[in-house]
Amino acid sequence: MQGRYNEAEALFRQLKEKSDLPLLKDLEDFAKTGAIPKEREADVERIKQMLSE
């Protein structure tokens, strides 16, 4: 959420492969609570899409 999409994508890909953490649910919860800055919503949506593949 700091504007470093490429780093976030690489990290989430690693976590997705190595973990059973509820990453997608966490991002959805962040969105519901308004924790995602407006300027980062598109990036978060891209990460959510990648996680659901």
Backbone as CSV, one residue per row, in Angstrom:
resi,resn,N_x,N_y,N_z,CA_x,CA_y,CA_z,C_x,C_y,C_z
1,MET,0.815,-1.182,0.000,0.000,0.000,0.000,0.862,1.251,0.000
2,GLN,2.136,1.039,-0.315,3.077,2.154,-0.350,3.449,2.546,-1.773
3,GLY,2.739,1.970,-2.751,3.018,2.314,-4.131,4.137,1.500,-4.751
4,ARG,4.494,0.392,-4.125,5.578,-0.457,-4.649,4.969,-1.777,-5.137
5,TYR,4.177,-1.655,-6.200,3.407,-2.792,-6.704,4.282,-3.985,-7.065
6,ASN,5.350,-3.761,-7.801,6.179,-4.886,-8.247,6.744,-5.682,-7.076
7,GLU,7.177,-4.994,-6.043,7.674,-5.684,-4.852,6.547,-6.459,-4.168
8,ALA,5.387,-5.848,-4.082,4.241,-6.500,-3.445,3.829,-7.737,-4.222
9,GLU,3.788,-7.628,-5.535,3.392,-8.779,-6.347,4.359,-9.936,-6.140
10,ALA,5.648,-9.671,-6.160,6.635,-10.732,-5.959,6.464,-11.376,-4.582
11,LEU,6.252,-10.569,-3.574,6.072,-11.089,-2.224,4.805,-11.935,-2.127
12,PHE,3.697,-11.434,-2.662,2.451,-12.195,-2.596,2.536,-13.487,-3.397
13,ARG,3.255,-13.488,-4.500,3.436,-14.743,-5.259,4.198,-15.766,-4.422
14,GLN,5.243,-15.334,-3.736,6.000,-16.241,-2.872,5.115,-16.777,-1.749
15,LEU,4.369,-15.893,-1.116,3.507,-16.315,-0.021,2.410,-17.251,-0.494
16,LYS,1.886,-16.994,-1.668,0.822,-17.832,-2.219,1.318,-19.258,-2.420
17,GLU,2.554,-19.400,-2.888,3.118,-20.720,-3.151,3.526,-21.454,-1.878
18,LYS,3.929,-20.736,-0.859,4.516,-21.357,0.327,3.609,-21.356,1.550
19,SER,2.422,-20.826,1.434,1.639,-20.602,2.638,0.170,-20.892,2.407
20,ASP,-0.499,-21.195,3.496,-1.951,-21.327,3.428,-2.622,-20.166,4.162
21,LEU,-1.891,-19.077,4.297,-2.444,-17.887,4.944,-3.615,-17.356,4.127
22,PRO,-4.601,-16.797,4.775,-5.775,-16.268,4.064,-5.488,-14.894,3.450
23,LEU,-4.552,-14.839,2.531,-4.104,-13.567,1.973,-5.226,-12.807,1.276
24,LEU,-6.004,-13.495,0.481,-7.083,-12.844,-0.257,-8.124,-12.278,0.712
25,LYS,-8.479,-13.057,1.724,-9.450,-12.583,2.710,-8.914,-11.363,3.455
26,ASP,-7.635,-11.367,3.780,-7.047,-10.215,4.460,-7.192,-8.950,3.620
27,LEU,-6.899,-9.054,2.330,-7.020,-7.884,1.455,-8.468,-7.421,1.355
28,GLU,-9.382,-8.374,1.302,-10.798,-8.018,1.242,-11.225,-7.318,2.536
29,ASP,-10.721,-7.800,3.673,-11.035,-7.163,4.954,-10.469,-5.746,5.012
30,PHE,-9.256,-5.567,4.515,-8.664,-4.224,4.478,-9.545,-3.274,3.668
31,ALA,-10.045,-3.772,2.541,-10.896,-2.941,1.682,-12.190,-2.571,2.407
32,LYS,-12.791,-3.530,3.105,-14.041,-3.274,3.818,-13.881,-2.226,4.907
33,THR,-12.730,-2.217,5.547,-12.524,-1.285,6.652,-11.994,0.068,6.194
34,GLY,-11.714,0.198,4.902,-11.214,1.464,4.381,-9.728,1.673,4.608
35,ALA,-8.997,0.593,4.880,-7.565,0.698,5.169,-6.710,0.879,3.918
36,ILE,-7.309,0.684,2.746,-6.556,0.805,1.505,-6.727,2.226,0.966
37,PRO,-5.620,2.929,0.786,-5.729,4.289,0.235,-6.355,4.257,-1.165
38,LYS,-7.153,5.241,-1.458,-7.861,5.309,-2.743,-6.907,5.129,-3.933
39,GLU,-5.730,5.746,-3.847,-4.779,5.662,-4.959,-4.141,4.283,-5.099
40,ARG,-4.369,3.388,-4.153,-3.806,2.035,-4.213,-4.855,0.963,-4.494
41,GLU,-6.108,1.346,-4.603,-7.173,0.366,-4.798,-6.971,-0.474,-6.057
42,ALA,-6.558,0.125,-7.142,-6.341,-0.631,-8.389,-5.219,-1.643,-8.218
43,ASP,-4.153,-1.261,-7.534,-3.047,-2.195,-7.289,-3.511,-3.373,-6.442
44,VAL,-4.287,-3.086,-5.413,-4.784,-4.153,-4.544,-5.702,-5.080,-5.333
45,GLU,-6.514,-4.533,-6.209,-7.387,-5.371,-7.041,-6.552,-6.290,-7.932
46,ARG,-5.464,-5.785,-8.475,-4.577,-6.621,-9.307,-3.974,-7.753,-8.483
47,ILE,-3.570,-7.459,-7.251,-3.011,-8.496,-6.376,-4.091,-9.520,-6.024
48,LYS,-5.295,-9.057,-5.729,-6.389,-9.972,-5.426,-6.679,-10.898,-6.606
49,GLN,-6.640,-10.343,-7.799,-6.855,-11.140,-9.009,-5.787,-12.224,-9.138
50,MET,-4.539,-11.839,-8.909,-3.426,-12.791,-8.993,-3.590,-13.892,-7.946
51,LEU,-3.999,-13.540,-6.746,-4.158,-14.534,-5.692,-5.284,-15.503,-5.970
52,SER,-6.285,-15.085,-6.691,-7.414,-15.962,-6.968,-7.203,-16.856,-8.195
53,GLU,-6.071,-16.708,-8.858,-5.774,-17.559,-10.028,-5.428,-18.970,-9.616
